[in-house]
Amino acid sequence: MKAVGIVGYKKSGKTSLTLKIAEKLGKKYRVGIIKHAEKFDEKESDTKKFSEKYVTGYVSAKKSGIIFPEKKSLEEIISYLNVDILLIEGFKNNRSFPKITCGDYEDDLAIASDKDSLDHIIEKIERYGFKLPNLNCGRCGYTCEKMASMIIKGEASIEECQQLNETEIRINGRKINLNRFVSDLVKNVVTSIVHSLRESEKGIIEIKVKK
């Protein structure tokens, strides 16, 4: 998945630019959008009453969604999405992905601005879009912010992020981030299983775990 942030001061045109980018990219890719909001604006309704304490799903004639009663991090919300390109409006302080700036806002992780043509912005997203895990684990030798800066400058590659290239586990399509110990444990167990198979039994391996 490629990701990019659209950042700027209030009323700088972030939402308008995000929609223009999404419309154009949506002709080629599955596009997702996550927006930072100071508060979640809900109408007085049964859905609001439910969502104050419980994970609440809603289905209407035109829309469906899930509302969580507690705050979740950007990375947690991303784990629920299955898209090719993710546009992130806001989240200025998250330094784990490149940015497109609006208005007079400046950011050292910027790869383009709203002063550029839409085609130029799209090309930059396709070329430089990425999302680091924002864990600052240090396994690559840097913080996620430093690694992001190096990737944008061409001094490093996303493949150098050890966390992204670890053993991957998904539950109902949602990626679960593993710490190094658990990742190594899963990898070693699966590798041992593969090595113990006879030649005729090798192929696609499915592992099902019941709670």
C-alpha positions as CSV (number, residue, x, y, z in Angstrom):
1,M,0.0,0.0,0.0
2,K,1.2,3.5,-0.9
3,A,0.2,6.3,1.4
4,V,0.6,10.1,1.5
5,G,-0.5,12.8,3.8
6,I,-2.3,16.0,2.8
7,V,-1.4,18.7,5.4
8,G,-1.9,22.4,5.9
9,Y,-3.4,25.0,8.1
10,K,-7.1,25.2,8.7
11,K,-9.1,26.3,5.6
12,S,-6.1,25.8,3.3
13,G,-7.9,23.5,0.9
14,K,-6.8,20.1,2.2
15,T,-10.2,18.5,1.7
16,S,-10.7,19.8,-1.8
17,L,-7.3,18.7,-2.9
18,T,-7.8,15.3,-1.3
19,L,-11.0,14.7,-3.2
20,K,-9.4,15.8,-6.5
21,I,-6.5,13.3,-5.9
22,A,-8.9,10.5,-4.9
23,E,-11.1,11.0,-7.9
24,K,-8.2,10.8,-10.3
25,L,-6.4,7.9,-8.6
26,G,-9.7,6.1,-8.2
27,K,-9.7,5.4,-11.9
28,K,-6.7,3.1,-11.5
29,Y,-6.5,2.0,-7.9
30,R,-8.5,1.2,-4.8
31,V,-8.3,4.4,-2.8
32,G,-8.9,5.0,0.9
33,I,-9.1,8.2,2.9
34,I,-8.5,8.8,6.6
35,K,-9.2,12.2,8.0
36,H,-8.1,13.6,11.3
37,A,-10.9,15.2,13.2
38,E,-11.0,17.2,16.4
39,K,-14.3,15.5,17.3
40,F,-16.6,13.0,15.6
41,D,-19.8,14.8,14.6
42,E,-22.7,12.5,15.2
43,K,-26.4,13.4,15.1
44,E,-28.6,12.6,18.1
45,S,-29.6,9.0,17.1
46,D,-29.8,5.5,18.3
47,T,-26.4,4.9,16.5
48,K,-24.8,7.6,18.7
49,K,-26.3,6.0,21.9
50,F,-24.9,2.6,20.9
51,S,-21.5,3.9,19.9
52,E,-20.9,5.7,23.2
53,K,-20.1,2.4,24.9
54,Y,-20.0,-0.3,22.2
55,V,-18.4,-1.1,18.9
56,T,-21.3,-0.2,16.6
57,G,-21.9,-1.1,13.0
58,Y,-24.5,0.7,10.9
59,V,-26.0,-0.1,7.5
60,S,-28.1,2.4,5.5
61,A,-29.5,2.5,2.0
62,K,-26.3,4.3,0.8
63,K,-23.6,3.8,3.4
64,S,-22.3,1.4,6.0
65,G,-19.6,1.7,8.6
66,I,-18.2,0.8,12.1
67,I,-17.8,3.3,15.0
68,F,-15.5,2.5,17.9
69,P,-16.3,4.0,21.3
70,E,-12.6,4.7,22.0
71,K,-9.8,6.5,20.3
72,K,-7.7,4.4,18.0
73,S,-4.3,5.4,16.5
74,L,-3.9,6.1,12.8
75,E,-2.0,2.8,12.4
76,E,-4.9,0.8,14.0
77,I,-7.4,2.3,11.7
78,I,-5.1,1.6,8.7
79,S,-5.0,-2.1,9.6
80,Y,-8.7,-2.3,8.8
81,L,-8.3,-1.0,5.3
82,N,-7.5,-3.0,2.2
83,V,-6.6,-0.4,-0.4
84,D,-3.8,0.3,-2.9
85,I,-3.4,4.0,-2.1
86,L,-4.3,5.7,1.2
87,L,-4.8,9.5,1.4
88,I,-4.3,10.8,5.0
89,E,-5.7,14.3,5.6
90,G,-4.1,15.9,8.6
91,F,-2.0,14.0,11.2
92,K,0.8,16.6,10.9
93,N,2.7,15.1,13.8
94,N,2.8,11.6,12.4
95,R,6.2,11.5,10.7
96,S,6.1,8.1,9.1
97,F,4.8,9.0,5.6
98,P,5.4,11.6,2.9
99,K,3.3,14.7,2.7
100,I,1.6,17.0,0.2
101,T,1.4,20.6,1.6
102,C,-1.4,23.1,1.1
103,G,-1.2,26.9,1.3
104,D,1.8,28.3,3.1
105,Y,2.4,25.2,5.3
106,E,5.9,23.7,5.1
107,D,7.0,20.2,5.9
108,D,10.4,18.6,5.5
109,L,8.7,15.3,4.4
110,A,6.9,17.1,1.6
111,I,7.1,15.5,-1.9
112,A,4.7,18.0,-3.6
113,S,2.4,20.9,-2.8
114,D,-1.0,22.2,-4.0
115,K,0.9,24.7,-6.2
116,D,1.9,21.7,-8.4
117,S,-0.3,20.3,-11.1
118,L,-2.6,17.4,-10.3
119,D,-0.7,15.2,-12.7
120,H,2.6,16.0,-10.9
121,I,1.1,15.3,-7.5
122,I,-0.2,11.9,-8.8
123,E,3.2,11.0,-10.2
124,K,4.8,11.8,-6.9
125,I,2.3,9.7,-4.9
126,E,2.8,6.7,-7.2
127,R,6.6,7.0,-7.0
128,Y,7.1,8.0,-3.4
129,G,4.0,6.9,-1.4
130,F,4.7,4.7,1.6
131,K,3.7,4.2,5.2
132,L,6.2,3.2,7.9
133,P,4.8,1.5,11.1
134,N,5.6,4.5,13.3
135,L,7.0,2.2,16.0
136,N,10.5,3.7,16.2
137,C,11.8,0.2,17.0
138,G,15.3,1.2,15.8
139,R,15.9,-2.1,14.1
140,C,16.9,-0.3,10.8
141,G,19.2,1.9,12.8
142,Y,16.9,5.0,12.6
143,T,13.6,6.4,13.8
144,C,10.7,6.2,11.5
145,E,10.9,9.9,10.8
146,K,14.5,9.7,9.9
147,M,13.9,6.6,7.7
148,A,11.0,8.4,6.0
149,S,13.2,11.4,5.2
150,M,15.9,9.1,3.8
151,I,13.4,7.3,1.6
152,I,12.1,10.5,0.2
153,K,15.7,11.7,-0.5
154,G,16.6,8.4,-2.2
155,E,19.0,7.5,0.5
156,A,17.1,4.4,1.7
157,S,14.4,2.0,0.6
158,I,11.1,1.0,2.2
159,E,12.5,-2.6,2.0
160,E,15.0,-1.6,4.8
161,C,12.2,-1.4,7.3
162,Q,12.6,-4.6,9.3
163,Q,9.1,-4.3,10.9
164,L,7.3,-4.2,7.5
165,N,9.2,-7.1,6.2
166,E,8.6,-9.4,9.2
167,T,6.2,-12.3,9.4
168,E,2.7,-11.1,8.5
169,I,-0.5,-12.3,10.2
170,R,-3.9,-11.2,9.1
171,I,-7.2,-11.8,10.9
172,N,-10.2,-11.4,8.7
173,G,-8.1,-9.3,6.4
174,R,-6.8,-7.1,9.2
175,K,-3.0,-7.0,9.6
176,I,-1.8,-7.6,13.1
177,N,1.5,-5.9,14.0
178,L,3.9,-8.3,15.8
179,N,6.8,-7.4,18.0
180,R,10.1,-9.0,17.2
181,F,9.9,-11.9,19.6
182,V,6.5,-13.0,18.5
183,S,7.4,-12.5,14.8
184,D,10.5,-14.6,15.2
185,L,8.6,-17.3,17.1
186,V,5.9,-17.6,14.4
187,K,8.5,-17.6,11.6
188,N,10.6,-20.3,13.3
189,V,7.5,-22.5,13.9
190,V,6.3,-22.2,10.4
191,T,9.8,-22.8,9.0
192,S,10.1,-25.9,11.1
193,I,6.8,-27.2,9.8
194,V,7.9,-26.7,6.2
195,H,11.2,-28.4,6.7
196,S,9.5,-31.4,8.3
197,L,7.2,-32.0,5.3
198,R,8.0,-34.6,2.7
199,E,8.8,-33.4,-0.8
200,S,5.4,-34.5,-2.0
201,E,3.6,-32.6,0.6
202,K,5.1,-29.2,-0.1
203,G,2.8,-26.5,-1.6
204,I,0.3,-24.0,-0.2
205,I,0.2,-24.2,3.6
206,E,-2.9,-23.0,5.5
207,I,-2.8,-22.7,9.3
208,K,-6.1,-22.2,11.1
209,V,-6.2,-21.1,14.8
210,K,-9.3,-21.4,16.9
211,K,-9.7,-19.2,20.0
